[in-house]
Amino acid sequence: MAARVLATLLVALAAASLPAAAQVYKWTGPDGRTHYGDRPPEEARKQELRIGVQSFGGPAQVDTWTQVLKRPPAVDTSKPRSAAVTMFSTSWCPHCRRAKAYFAQKGVDYREVDIEASESGRREFEQYGGSGVPLIIVGERRMRGFDPGAMDQLLAAAKP
Protein backbone atom coordinates (compact mmCIF):
# COMPACT_ATOMS: atom_id res chain seq x y z
CA MET A 1 0.00 0.00 0.00
CA ALA A 2 2.81 2.42 0.90
CA ALA A 3 4.54 1.70 -2.42
CA ARG A 4 1.34 2.55 -4.27
CA VAL A 5 0.98 5.87 -2.43
CA LEU A 6 4.65 6.65 -3.10
CA ALA A 7 4.25 5.86 -6.81
CA THR A 8 1.16 8.07 -7.04
CA LEU A 9 3.02 10.87 -5.27
CA LEU A 10 6.00 10.57 -7.62
CA VAL A 11 3.75 10.70 -10.70
CA ALA A 12 1.99 13.79 -9.32
CA LEU A 13 5.32 15.50 -8.60
CA ALA A 14 6.63 14.68 -12.08
CA ALA A 15 3.48 16.09 -13.70
CA ALA A 16 3.69 19.25 -11.58
CA SER A 17 7.27 19.88 -12.70
CA LEU A 18 6.37 19.91 -16.40
CA PRO A 19 6.15 23.35 -18.03
CA ALA A 20 2.71 24.91 -17.85
CA ALA A 21 0.87 25.30 -21.14
CA ALA A 22 -2.16 27.44 -21.84
CA GLN A 23 -4.60 27.91 -24.69
CA VAL A 24 -4.12 31.33 -26.28
CA TYR A 25 -6.77 33.19 -28.24
CA LYS A 26 -6.56 36.24 -30.47
CA TRP A 27 -9.54 38.55 -30.95
CA THR A 28 -10.41 42.03 -32.11
CA GLY A 29 -12.14 44.24 -29.57
CA PRO A 30 -14.89 46.78 -30.24
CA ASP A 31 -12.20 49.47 -30.43
CA GLY A 32 -10.57 47.65 -33.38
CA ARG A 33 -7.47 46.68 -31.39
CA THR A 34 -6.10 43.14 -31.41
CA HIS A 35 -6.02 41.37 -28.05
CA TYR A 36 -4.43 38.13 -26.85
CA GLY A 37 -5.37 36.11 -23.81
CA ASP A 38 -6.48 32.81 -22.38
CA ARG A 39 -10.18 33.78 -22.15
CA PRO A 40 -11.72 35.91 -24.90
CA PRO A 41 -15.05 37.66 -24.36
CA GLU A 42 -18.00 35.47 -25.32
CA GLU A 43 -19.25 37.89 -27.99
CA ALA A 44 -15.83 38.31 -29.65
CA ARG A 45 -14.92 36.64 -32.90
CA LYS A 46 -11.91 34.65 -31.81
CA GLN A 47 -9.10 32.69 -33.39
CA GLU A 48 -7.31 29.87 -31.55
CA LEU A 49 -3.53 30.26 -31.82
CA ARG A 50 -1.01 27.44 -31.71
CA ILE A 51 2.05 28.75 -29.94
CA GLY A 52 5.20 26.72 -29.56
CA VAL A 53 6.25 28.47 -26.36
CA GLN A 54 5.54 27.15 -22.92
CA SER A 55 5.76 28.68 -19.50
CA PHE A 56 8.64 27.44 -17.33
CA GLY A 57 6.99 25.82 -14.33
CA GLY A 58 9.95 24.05 -12.80
CA PRO A 59 12.92 25.47 -10.97
CA ALA A 60 14.47 28.52 -12.61
CA GLN A 61 17.65 27.89 -14.58
CA VAL A 62 20.39 30.52 -14.60
CA ASP A 63 23.25 30.41 -17.08
CA THR A 64 25.52 32.64 -19.14
CA TRP A 65 23.72 32.94 -22.45
CA THR A 66 26.83 34.07 -24.37
CA GLN A 67 28.58 30.81 -23.45
CA VAL A 68 25.52 28.65 -24.15
CA LEU A 69 24.90 30.25 -27.54
CA LYS A 70 28.63 30.64 -28.24
CA ARG A 71 28.46 34.22 -29.48
CA PRO A 72 29.43 37.59 -28.01
CA PRO A 73 26.79 39.94 -26.62
CA ALA A 74 25.43 42.59 -28.97
CA VAL A 75 25.71 45.26 -26.25
CA ASP A 76 28.34 46.26 -23.70
CA THR A 77 27.61 44.06 -20.69
CA SER A 78 30.81 44.80 -18.77
CA LYS A 79 28.90 46.94 -16.27
CA PRO A 80 25.30 45.77 -16.30
CA ARG A 81 22.77 47.73 -14.21
CA SER A 82 19.25 46.91 -13.09
CA ALA A 83 18.04 48.99 -16.06
CA ALA A 84 19.79 46.42 -18.27
CA VAL A 85 17.13 43.83 -17.39
CA THR A 86 14.98 42.48 -20.21
CA MET A 87 12.11 40.06 -19.65
CA PHE A 88 10.57 38.12 -22.53
CA SER A 89 7.01 37.22 -21.59
CA THR A 90 3.46 36.50 -22.71
CA SER A 91 0.18 37.88 -21.44
CA TRP A 92 -1.01 34.46 -20.20
CA CYS A 93 2.10 33.27 -18.33
CA PRO A 94 1.62 33.06 -14.52
CA HIS A 95 5.38 33.03 -13.90
CA CYS A 96 5.74 36.21 -15.96
CA ARG A 97 3.14 37.86 -13.73
CA ARG A 98 5.10 36.78 -10.64
CA ALA A 99 8.28 38.27 -12.12
CA LYS A 100 6.50 41.56 -12.93
CA ALA A 101 5.18 41.75 -9.36
CA TYR A 102 8.70 41.09 -8.05
CA PHE A 103 10.16 43.86 -10.25
CA ALA A 104 7.45 46.30 -9.10
CA GLN A 105 8.01 45.43 -5.43
CA LYS A 106 11.79 45.79 -5.71
CA GLY A 107 11.66 48.90 -7.93
CA VAL A 108 13.64 47.20 -10.70
CA ASP A 109 13.62 48.97 -14.07
CA TYR A 110 13.21 46.46 -16.86
CA ARG A 111 12.21 46.21 -20.47
CA GLU A 112 9.37 43.81 -21.19
CA VAL A 113 9.06 42.14 -24.59
CA ASP A 114 5.77 40.31 -25.22
CA ILE A 115 6.87 37.65 -27.68
CA GLU A 116 3.34 37.22 -29.02
CA ALA A 117 2.73 40.91 -29.68
CA SER A 118 5.42 41.46 -32.31
CA GLU A 119 7.48 39.43 -34.74
CA SER A 120 10.61 41.43 -33.86
CA GLY A 121 10.11 40.57 -30.17
CA ARG A 122 9.77 36.91 -31.05
CA ARG A 123 12.98 37.02 -33.13
CA GLU A 124 14.90 38.73 -30.31
CA PHE A 125 13.60 36.06 -27.89
CA GLU A 126 14.88 33.33 -30.20
CA GLN A 127 18.29 35.06 -30.50
CA TYR A 128 18.70 34.58 -26.75
CA GLY A 129 17.90 30.89 -27.12
CA GLY A 130 14.39 31.30 -25.78
CA SER A 131 12.13 28.28 -25.69
CA GLY A 132 9.83 29.20 -22.80
CA VAL A 133 8.75 32.20 -20.78
CA PRO A 134 9.70 34.06 -18.78
CA LEU A 135 13.19 34.48 -20.14
CA ILE A 136 15.00 37.20 -18.17
CA ILE A 137 18.27 38.68 -19.39
CA VAL A 138 20.61 40.56 -17.01
CA GLY A 139 23.79 41.44 -18.89
CA GLU A 140 25.36 38.17 -19.99
CA ARG A 141 23.26 36.08 -17.61
CA ARG A 142 19.82 34.70 -18.35
CA MET A 143 17.16 33.13 -16.17
CA ARG A 144 14.77 30.65 -17.76
CA GLY A 145 11.72 30.63 -15.51
CA PHE A 146 11.53 32.76 -12.38
CA ASP A 147 12.80 32.42 -8.84
CA PRO A 148 12.91 35.46 -6.51
CA GLY A 149 16.04 34.26 -4.66
CA ALA A 150 17.96 33.62 -7.88
CA MET A 151 16.77 36.99 -9.22
CA ASP A 152 18.08 38.72 -6.06
CA GLN A 153 21.48 37.11 -6.71
CA LEU A 154 21.49 38.07 -10.39
CA LEU A 155 20.64 41.70 -9.63
CA ALA A 156 23.19 41.90 -6.80
CA ALA A 157 25.92 40.53 -9.09
CA ALA A 158 24.96 43.05 -11.80
CA LYS A 159 25.43 46.12 -9.62
CA PRO A 160 28.60 48.10 -10.38
N, C-alpha and C positions, 0 to 999 in steps of 0.2 A: 504494500500500500504506500509506504514512504517513497519507494522508487518511482511509483506512478505520479505522486504529487511533485516530486523533484523534476521528473521529465516534463510535466505540464508547466511547471515554473520556468524551466529552461527554455521551452518553446515560446512562452509568453515574453520572456526577456529578450530572446533573439528577435522576435517580431517587433518589439518596442524599439530596438536599436536600429531598425531599418530606416532609411530616409523617408520623411513624410511626403506624400504626394497629394495634390489637390486638383480638382477639376477647375479649369479656368474658362470663363466665358468672356466674350467681347460683345458689347452692345452700344448702340447710339442713343444718347439721352435726348430728351425733348429740346435741349439747347443746341443739339447738333454735334455735341462733343462725343468722342469715342471714350468708352469706359471699359475697364477690365476688372474682374473680380470673381469670387467664388460663388456669389449668389446674385444673379441679375434680377431686376424688378420683374414681376409677373407680366406686366403689360409690354415690356420691351421685346423688340425683335432681337433675338440673340443668336450668336454663333459659337459653337463649342470649339475651343482651340486645343490642339494637341501640342504640348510643350515638352521638350525633352530635358527640362531642368527640374530637379527635385530640391526639396528643402533638406538641409543637413540636420538630421534629428539625433545623431549620435554625439559622442564627445567631439569637441572642436579640435581641429588639427592645425597646428601652426608650423610653418616652414618658411624657408627663404625662397621665394618664387623665382628669383634670378638663377639660383642654382638648379632648381627643379626643371625650369624651362630652358636652361643653358643659353641664356642671352642676357646682355647687359640691360639695366633699366633705361627707360627712355628719358627719365628726368634725373636731376641731381638728388640723390638720396643720402648724401654723406651727412647731412644734418636734418633728418626728418623732424617735423613738428606735429603737434596734434592736428593742425590744419591740413597736414598732408595725408589725412585719413580719407580713404574712398571706400564706400560700401556698395557692392552690387547686390540688388535686392529685387523682389517682386512685391506686388500689392497683397498677395494672398499668404505670404510666408510668415508663420508665427514666430520663427526665430529672428527674422528681420525686424519684426515689431519689438521683440525683446531688446535687440541691439539698439534700435532707435530710442527706446525708453532709457536705456543705459547711457547713451550719448547725451540725451537731454538732461538726465540727472547729474551727470558728471561735468556738463558744460563743454563737451568736446565738439569742436568744429569739424564737420566732415562733409564730404561731397557724396550725395546719394545718386546712384545710377540705376534706374528701373530698367532691367534688361528686356522687359516686354514692351516698354513704351517707345523704344527707338531701335532701329537697326544698328546705328553707330554704337549705342550702349551695349548691345548684344555682342558686337564685334570686339569691343574693348574688353568685355568680360571674358570672351574666348581667348584673347591675347594673354590674359593672366592665368590661363589654364583652368578657367571656371567650368565646373560641371554641376554645381549646385549652389544654392543661396542659403544664407548670406555668404558672400565672399568679401572679406574685409582686407584692404591693403593698407599697410603702414610702412612707408618707405620700401625697403626690400623684403619685408616680411608680409606674409599673408595668413589670414585665419579663415579656414573653411569651416563654416558653422559658427556658433557663438558661445563663448563662455566668459562670464564677467571677470573671473580671476585671471584667466589668460589674457584678456583684453587689458586689465590693469597692468600686467607685466609688459605687454607690448608697448603701451603708451608711456610707461615709466622708462623703458629702454630707448624710446624715440626722443625723449627730451634732451635738448643740448646741454 
